[in-house]
């Protein structure tokens, strides 16, 4: 069972790492993390404005990967429950963090993590 306080601390830590990796003037940043037992895929990008047609990739680094892995383990159900397969974190330059998790379809946000994912 996860402790909400620990989860919030880890989410804030990920947000801080992301903010430290993007240049001044950024508007939104997204991190898509797909974690498996044998490998992980972490993609990170930012946009200078909400209307920008292209996003720019950046490396989250080893520290970011470790915190994401700790977050997943902290959120894993205590009794044989499945952990999430993919996390999508959206960070706005005003400090707002939005998190979404996918438990079934790891390809859900493959093509464009900036598309609207609020709709099924």
MDAnalysis code that builds the backbone (N, CA, C; Angstrom):
import MDAnalysis as mda
import numpy as np

u = mda.Universe.empty(360, n_residues=120, atom_resindex=np.repeat(np.arange(120), 3), trajectory=True)
u.add_TopologyAttr("name", ["N", "CA", "C"] * 120)
u.add_TopologyAttr("resid", np.arange(1, 121))
u.add_TopologyAttr("resname", ["UNK", "UNK", "UNK", "UNK", "UNK", "UNK", "UNK", "UNK", "UNK", "UNK", "UNK", "UNK", "UNK", "UNK", "UNK", "UNK", "UNK", "UNK", "UNK", "UNK", "UNK", "UNK", "UNK", "UNK", "UNK", "UNK", "UNK", "UNK", "UNK", "UNK", "UNK", "UNK", "UNK", "UNK", "UNK", "UNK", "UNK", "UNK", "UNK", "UNK", "UNK", "UNK", "UNK", "UNK", "UNK", "UNK", "UNK", "UNK", "UNK", "UNK", "UNK", "UNK", "UNK", "UNK", "UNK", "UNK", "UNK", "UNK", "UNK", "UNK", "UNK", "UNK", "UNK", "UNK", "UNK", "UNK", "UNK", "UNK", "UNK", "UNK", "UNK", "UNK", "UNK", "UNK", "UNK", "UNK", "UNK", "UNK", "UNK", "UNK", "UNK", "UNK", "UNK", "UNK", "UNK", "UNK", "UNK", "UNK", "UNK", "UNK", "UNK", "UNK", "UNK", "UNK", "UNK", "UNK", "UNK", "UNK", "UNK", "UNK", "UNK", "UNK", "UNK", "UNK", "UNK", "UNK", "UNK", "UNK", "UNK", "UNK", "UNK", "UNK", "UNK", "UNK", "UNK", "UNK", "UNK", "UNK", "UNK", "UNK"])
u.atoms.positions = np.array([
    [0.847, -1.173, 0.000],
    [0.000, 0.000, 0.000],
    [0.890, 1.234, 0.000],
    [0.556, 2.197, -0.816],
    [1.391, 3.380, -0.902],
    [0.983, 4.417, 0.133],
    [1.939, 5.197, 0.536],
    [1.699, 6.316, 1.435],
    [1.585, 7.552, 0.542],
    [0.438, 8.234, 0.600],
    [0.182, 9.370, -0.268],
    [1.258, 10.447, -0.137],
    [1.744, 10.675, 1.077],
    [2.797, 11.672, 1.283],
    [4.065, 11.319, 0.538],
    [4.453, 10.037, 0.572],
    [5.651, 9.595, -0.151],
    [5.468, 9.757, -1.653],
    [4.280, 9.419, -2.143],
    [3.995, 9.553, -3.574],
    [4.087, 11.021, -3.986],
    [3.511, 11.914, -3.199],
    [3.560, 13.338, -3.524],
    [4.989, 13.865, -3.548],
    [5.805, 13.413, -2.622],
    [7.211, 13.836, -2.589],
    [7.929, 13.365, -3.851],
    [7.696, 12.139, -4.267],
    [8.344, 11.604, -5.468],
    [7.873, 12.341, -6.717],
    [6.581, 12.646, -6.804],
    [6.055, 13.388, -7.952],
    [6.694, 14.774, -8.013],
    [6.796, 15.445, -6.894],
    [7.442, 16.760, -6.858],
    [8.912, 16.664, -7.254],
    [9.562, 15.591, -6.830],
    [10.973, 15.394, -7.185],
    [11.126, 15.216, -8.698],
    [10.232, 14.440, -9.307],
    [10.271, 14.270, -10.763],
    [10.044, 15.622, -11.440],
    [9.058, 16.377, -10.962],
    [8.792, 17.708, -11.527],
    [9.999, 18.617, -11.445],
    [10.696, 18.583, -10.321],
    [11.900, 19.410, -10.149],
    [13.004, 18.998, -11.111],
    [13.171, 17.700, -11.310],
    [14.194, 17.206, -12.241],
    [13.856, 17.662, -13.657],
    [12.590, 17.503, -14.047],
    [12.175, 17.929, -15.388],
    [12.439, 19.422, -15.563],
    [11.997, 20.232, -14.624],
    [12.173, 21.688, -14.731],
    [13.642, 22.076, -14.833],
    [14.518, 21.303, -14.211],
    [15.947, 21.622, -14.256],
    [16.591, 21.259, -15.599],
    [15.917, 20.448, -16.396],
    [16.486, 19.971, -17.660],
    [16.056, 20.787, -18.871],
    [15.012, 21.617, -18.729],
    [14.511, 22.366, -19.880],
    [15.010, 23.813, -19.825],
    [15.131, 24.447, -20.995],
    [15.646, 25.828, -21.019],
    [14.603, 26.837, -20.548],
    [15.063, 28.018, -20.233],
    [14.142, 29.091, -19.852],
    [13.164, 29.355, -20.990],
    [11.970, 29.751, -20.626],
    [10.976, 30.081, -21.631],
    [10.092, 28.916, -22.046],
    [10.274, 27.741, -21.490],
    [9.445, 26.594, -21.850],
    [8.039, 26.784, -21.288],
    [7.067, 26.139, -21.938],
    [5.674, 26.260, -21.516],
    [5.169, 24.960, -20.882],
    [5.364, 23.840, -21.578],
    [4.946, 22.540, -21.048],
    [6.034, 21.511, -21.319],
    [6.113, 20.555, -20.429],
    [7.039, 19.433, -20.613],
    [6.254, 18.153, -20.340],
    [6.615, 17.109, -21.072],
    [5.953, 15.815, -20.891],
    [7.012, 14.736, -20.734],
    [6.699, 13.801, -19.856],
    [7.547, 12.621, -19.680],
    [6.648, 11.411, -19.823],
    [7.007, 10.531, -20.740],
    [6.317, 9.258, -20.914],
    [7.284, 8.176, -20.482],
    [6.909, 7.450, -19.432],
    [7.783, 6.395, -18.907],
    [7.064, 5.055, -19.006],
    [7.656, 4.144, -19.751],
    [7.132, 2.786, -19.887],
    [8.140, 1.851, -19.213],
    [7.719, 1.254, -18.113],
    [8.631, 0.439, -17.317],
    [8.249, -1.030, -17.387],
    [9.246, -1.855, -17.604],
    [9.091, -3.312, -17.607],
    [10.179, -3.884, -16.702],
    [10.036, -5.135, -16.358],
    [11.045, -5.762, -15.503],
    [12.410, -5.819, -16.180],
    [12.419, -6.025, -17.503],
    [13.693, -6.209, -18.194],
    [14.205, -4.961, -18.924],
    [13.363, -3.958, -19.127],
    [13.831, -2.724, -19.772],
    [12.838, -1.597, -19.516],
    [13.267, -0.390, -19.807],
    [12.434, 0.791, -19.616],
    [12.632, 1.736, -20.790],
    [11.566, 2.464, -21.117],
    [11.640, 3.493, -22.143],
    [11.134, 4.776, -21.504],
    [11.983, 5.785, -21.472],
    [11.569, 7.068, -20.924],
    [11.833, 8.132, -21.990],
    [10.743, 8.798, -22.390],
    [10.823, 9.852, -23.395],
    [10.416, 11.162, -22.736],
    [11.188, 12.186, -22.954],
    [10.903, 13.484, -22.360],
    [11.018, 14.557, -23.435],
    [10.080, 15.510, -23.409],
    [10.114, 16.594, -24.381],
    [9.443, 17.823, -23.785],
    [9.705, 18.960, -24.406],
    [9.092, 20.204, -23.948],
    [8.681, 21.030, -25.161],
    [7.796, 21.986, -24.903],
    [7.371, 22.939, -25.917],
    [7.599, 24.344, -25.384],
    [7.975, 25.231, -26.290],
    [8.179, 26.630, -25.925],
    [6.848, 27.355, -25.773],
    [5.818, 26.894, -26.489],
    [4.481, 27.480, -26.353],
    [3.461, 26.378, -26.595],
    [2.252, 26.600, -26.113],
    [1.200, 25.602, -26.272],
    [0.872, 25.374, -27.744],
    [1.031, 26.405, -28.576],
    [0.703, 26.312, -29.997],
    [1.863, 25.802, -30.855],
    [3.027, 25.616, -30.256],
    [4.192, 25.160, -31.022],
    [3.889, 23.807, -31.666],
    [4.156, 23.697, -32.971],
    [3.846, 22.432, -33.661],
    [4.798, 21.293, -33.284],
    [5.973, 21.616, -32.877],
    [6.975, 20.597, -32.567],
    [7.412, 20.687, -31.108],
    [7.732, 19.540, -30.568],
    [8.325, 19.515, -29.237],
    [9.799, 19.162, -29.378],
    [10.574, 19.496, -28.381],
    [12.005, 19.231, -28.373],
    [12.303, 18.192, -27.304],
    [13.014, 17.148, -27.692],
    [13.350, 16.079, -26.752],
    [14.491, 16.501, -25.843],
    [14.515, 15.932, -24.654],
    [15.634, 16.115, -23.743],
    [15.809, 14.849, -22.922],
    [16.996, 14.669, -22.385],
    [17.283, 13.483, -21.581],
    [16.924, 13.758, -20.126],
    [16.155, 12.872, -19.554],
    [15.770, 13.024, -18.153],
    [16.921, 12.631, -17.232],
    [17.747, 11.718, -17.679],
    [18.912, 11.315, -16.896],
    [18.632, 10.178, -15.927],
    [19.712, 9.657, -15.392],
    [19.653, 8.513, -14.475],
    [18.857, 8.843, -13.208],
    [19.052, 10.038, -12.665],
    [18.322, 10.415, -11.450],
    [16.821, 10.421, -11.688],
    [16.391, 10.964, -12.825],
    [14.976, 10.975, -13.158],
    [14.409, 9.580, -13.284],
    [15.156, 8.697, -13.953],
    [14.721, 7.306, -14.121],
    [14.572, 6.624, -12.756],
    [15.517, 6.839, -11.881],
    [15.466, 6.200, -10.554],
    [14.252, 6.669, -9.754],
    [13.938, 7.960, -9.819],
    [12.786, 8.475, -9.068],
    [11.491, 7.917, -9.655],
    [11.398, 7.819, -10.983],
    [10.211, 7.237, -11.615],
    [10.056, 5.779, -11.199],
    [11.144, 5.043, -11.167],
    [11.082, 3.640, -10.730],
    [10.636, 3.546, -9.273],
    [11.117, 4.456, -8.426],
    [10.695, 4.465, -7.014],
    [9.211, 4.802, -6.888],
    [8.742, 5.728, -7.718],
    [7.325, 6.088, -7.712],
    [6.474, 4.875, -8.075],
    [6.870, 4.158, -9.104],
    [6.105, 2.975, -9.524],
    [6.053, 1.939, -8.405],
    [7.177, 1.698, -7.776],
    [7.197, 0.722, -6.684],
    [6.372, 1.199, -5.495],
    [6.424, 2.485, -5.203],
    [5.646, 3.034, -4.091],
    [4.146, 2.896, -4.356],
    [3.757, 3.001, -5.625],
    [2.341, 2.922, -5.981],
    [1.847, 1.502, -6.209],
    [2.752, 0.536, -6.272],
    [2.356, -0.852, -6.529],
    [1.475, -1.343, -5.374],
    [0.347, -1.943, -5.708],
    [-0.515, -2.479, -4.647],
    [0.220, -3.520, -3.808],
    [-0.117, -3.560, -2.528],
    [0.584, -4.440, -1.588],
    [0.372, -5.920, -1.878],
    [-0.783, -6.298, -2.344],
    [-1.079, -7.717, -2.545],
    [-1.215, -8.064, -4.018],
    [-0.170, -8.457, -4.631],
    [-0.147, -9.020, -5.989],
    [-0.902, -8.215, -7.034],
    [-1.067, -6.943, -6.822],
    [-1.710, -6.114, -7.836],
    [-0.703, -5.707, -8.895],
    [-1.221, -5.377, -10.055],
    [-0.343, -4.962, -11.141],
    [0.031, -3.491, -10.979],
    [1.285, -3.214, -11.167],
    [1.748, -1.825, -11.178],
    [1.403, -1.222, -12.532],
    [1.405, 0.091, -12.611],
    [1.137, 0.714, -13.897],
    [2.232, 0.366, -14.895],
    [1.846, 0.360, -16.181],
    [2.796, 0.059, -17.249],
    [3.415, 1.326, -17.823],
    [2.602, 2.392, -17.908],
    [3.068, 3.643, -18.490],
    [2.586, 4.807, -17.631],
    [3.476, 5.755, -17.427],
    [3.139, 6.995, -16.739],
    [3.316, 8.132, -17.731],
    [2.367, 9.053, -17.739],
    [2.504, 10.264, -18.529],
    [2.399, 11.434, -17.573],
    [3.493, 12.174, -17.451],
    [3.539, 13.343, -16.586],
    [3.579, 14.579, -17.464],
    [2.710, 15.531, -17.162],
    [2.702, 16.820, -17.850],
    [3.009, 17.887, -16.815],
    [4.029, 18.665, -17.074],
    [4.436, 19.738, -16.180],
    [4.286, 21.061, -16.912],
    [3.557, 21.987, -16.313],
    [3.415, 23.329, -16.871],
    [4.446, 24.233, -16.216],
    [4.820, 25.278, -16.915],
    [5.844, 26.180, -16.382],
    [5.387, 26.885, -15.107],
    [4.085, 26.881, -14.824],
    [3.603, 27.474, -13.568],
    [3.703, 26.502, -12.392],
    [4.238, 25.292, -12.652],
    [4.445, 24.308, -11.595],
    [3.348, 23.270, -11.474],
    [2.290, 23.395, -12.262],
    [1.197, 22.428, -12.230],
    [1.668, 21.100, -12.809],
    [1.372, 20.014, -12.105],
    [1.737, 18.675, -12.556],
    [0.470, 17.867, -12.736],
    [0.369, 17.216, -13.889],
    [-0.740, 16.303, -14.150],
    [-0.144, 14.933, -14.432],
    [-0.703, 13.919, -13.791],
    [-0.225, 12.552, -13.976],
    [-1.346, 11.672, -14.490],
    [-1.011, 10.813, -15.431],
    [-1.925, 9.782, -15.907],
    [-1.152, 8.477, -15.935],
    [-1.871, 7.393, -15.681],
    [-1.246, 6.075, -15.654],
    [-2.042, 5.125, -16.524],
    [-1.342, 4.259, -17.215],
    [-1.966, 3.243, -18.052],
    [-1.591, 1.875, -17.481],
    [-2.601, 1.078, -17.215],
    [-2.391, -0.242, -16.627],
    [-2.526, -1.359, -17.652],
    [-3.122, -1.070, -18.825],
    [-3.402, -2.119, -19.802],
    [-2.632, -1.985, -21.114],
    [-2.719, -0.826, -21.755],
    [-2.183, -0.646, -23.100],
    [-0.966, 0.282, -23.089],
    [0.247, -0.291, -23.086],
    [1.446, 0.543, -23.026],
    [1.653, 1.428, -24.256],
    [0.961, 1.170, -25.354],
    [1.142, 1.980, -26.563],
    [0.199, 3.184, -26.601],
    [-0.567, 3.389, -25.560],
    [-1.603, 4.432, -25.542],
    [-1.071, 5.810, -25.925],
    [0.080, 6.196, -25.447],
    [0.611, 7.531, -25.721],
    [1.882, 7.474, -26.559],
    [2.038, 6.450, -27.382],
    [3.263, 6.294, -28.167],
    [3.487, 7.396, -29.191],
    [2.485, 7.686, -30.008],
    [2.698, 8.563, -31.151],
    [2.893, 10.019, -30.780],
    [2.019, 10.544, -29.946],
    [2.105, 11.967, -29.631],
    [1.605, 12.208, -28.212],
    [2.489, 12.274, -27.257],
    [2.034, 12.475, -25.886],
    [1.414, 13.851, -25.657],
    [1.507, 14.760, -26.641],
    [0.912, 16.082, -26.488],
    [-0.536, 16.125, -26.959],
    [-1.009, 15.058, -27.601],
    [-2.413, 15.059, -28.010],
    [-3.282, 14.995, -26.764],
    [-4.537, 15.306, -26.930],
    [-5.430, 15.268, -25.782],
    [-5.606, 13.825, -25.337],
    [-5.289, 13.544, -24.119],
    [-5.433, 12.186, -23.608],
    [-6.532, 12.104, -22.569],
    [-7.318, 13.167, -22.459],
    [-8.443, 13.142, -21.526],
    [-9.613, 12.364, -22.123],
    [-9.625, 12.213, -23.420],
    [-10.707, 11.496, -24.082],
    [-10.265, 10.066, -24.353],
    [-11.174, 9.100, -24.179],
    [-10.798, 7.694, -24.436],
    [-10.532, 7.440, -25.895],
])
